[in-house]
Amino acid sequence: MESEPHVVAEGTRSDAEGTGPAPPDPAPSAHGPRPGRTALLRAAAAAAAGLAQLFALPPYGLWWLGPLAVALLGWALIGVRLRRAAWLGLLSGAVLMVPLIQWQNVFGADVWLLIAAAETVYFVPMAMGITAVSRLPGWPVWTAAVWVLQEAVRARFPLGGFPWGKLAFAQPDTPFSGYAALGSSPLASFAVALSGTLLLAAVLGAVRARAHGVGPRALAVPAALLAGAVAVPLFGAAAPRIAAPATDDTVTVALIQGNVPNVGEMDILGERMQVLQNHVDTVEELAEAVDAGRAERPDLVVLPENASDLDAYADPEAAALIDRAAERIGAPLLFGITRYSDDGTEREIRSVVWTPGEGPGGHYTKRYLVPFGEYIPYRDFFTRFVSRLRQVGSDGVPGTEPGALPIGGTTLATAICFDVAFDKPLREAVAEGGQIIAVPTNNANYNFTGQSDQQLAITQLRAVEHGRPAVVAATSGVSAFVDPDGSVAYRSPEAERAWQVAELPAKEGLTPATRLGALPEAALSALALGALAGAAVAARRRRAAGRAAAPQGENRV
């Protein structure tokens, strides 16, 4: 009969074998909890890890729970068999993902739960990997790298990826966010995970030392590990000042939030002319405030994604309204316009530079589109089973070019809505000369669900990553100005009309993160793969040693 691995064989080693104490298997001993109770404790820890990661993220914002989530999941997984690790990972992932993206329920519970299930699946191989590498010397480092590998794959597959819920995205303006300036969101996630695994190693080492009844000197290693867990965020707090971009000039920027009818409903864009009119009227309200001396005249005005869902390239009435707004404010507009194909079956979601007296000029086309929202993948198949998906009458076509847009004497690094969750769009736009980050977005389907807060937090992290201020213009909130350190200087109410003007520093120079691009993520992912390969080799050797020793043991019996 197959039995659980012995504690010493599976979970311990001498300190001479590697850096720091080995993680003991918290499986029951003769004097410990019964096996069934231990299994429940592990399941509870895995579920608590998912909850901790959920509450670390907006709209809750308890960022310090991020490392604790990693530590809890690590404790649940150390010393278990791979099959049990898979179930524990599935549990933790589901507890996180199902409530995290409940805002997808606007498209139906089936779409929401399908996407949540797809995201949860990634926690299965990650959990198995954590269990495998936890038996290696230096396991806190390898465990943190496995987290990054999971997030890297999840941000790319399937359907272009869905990176929502990264460890880094819970750190918009915290000590950990500084790592984004050095190596983008993957390095920030690694730092959070490393702090958590060092904390776990410190606790396990202290418990083991106490159980063995050794003196205070044996606590030196756990104390050093605890100091490391604290040092990681402390270094992150100083990281943004390393090679920080310089200020080239200041630019007066206005944001417009025109609001929409039927906030929170899937069909808000059915009132297309009303949405456009709302945003034009809000620009004119700003112009009146400028004329009255209550606001400074802006150098440029940023409007949301879908501020005009009418094709102003082909619709003279829509074009005339936008022209009127640009002339009235006397500044170029970055206007969200939908550009339809001739037959209406395809569309581009654009942010267009609209200059007074000249009309549309340069534009950026959204590169990452929301599956089932902005296009229907495998349309013939899915609409056969979910008929309401036919409401998405045309499929979005993704852009291919970086969003560096010259406007009003500066260059905006532009990313539209879902784009901001991915590292590539803003990185390329900044590298192409973007001085201020602009994120036009349309979150009207998701007002009061927490989705807008989650997206704003990602934008805050991007501001730190590239050392630039950011302006978020949303149709119905949340719109915001974000400082280069990730702090929010202004935040609009949701489901109300709003405008705001701010002086923003236009930055020159690139952070290490912008220069290095995807290299930190690739290096950390390679580190994880190397550790997994090493764990597989070590496991094979243990099995071979066990088979070789078995006959001798039988003879002794």
Secondary structure by P-SEA (a helix, b strand, c coil): ccccccccccccccccccccccccccccccccccaaaaaaaaaaaaaaaaaaaaaaccccccccaaaaaaaaaaaacccccaaaaaaaaaaaaaacccccccccccccaaaaaaaaaaaaaaaaaaaaaaaaaccccaaaaaaaaaaaaaaaaaacccccccccccccccccccccccccccccaaaaaaaaaaaaaaaaaaaaaaaaaaaaccccccaaaaaaaaaaaaaaaaaaaacccccccccccccbbbbbbbccccccccccccaaaaaaaaaaaaaaaaaaaaaacccccccbbbbccccccccccccaaaaaaaaaaaaaaccccbbbbbbbcccccbbbbccccccccccccccccccccccccccccaaaaaaacccccccccbbbbbbcccccccccccccccccccccccccaaaaaaaacccbbbbbbbcccccccaaaaaaaaaaaaaaaaacbbbbbbbcccccccccccccccccccccccbbbbbbbbbcccccccccccaaaaaaaaaaaaaaaaaaaaaaaaaaaaaaaaaaaaaaac
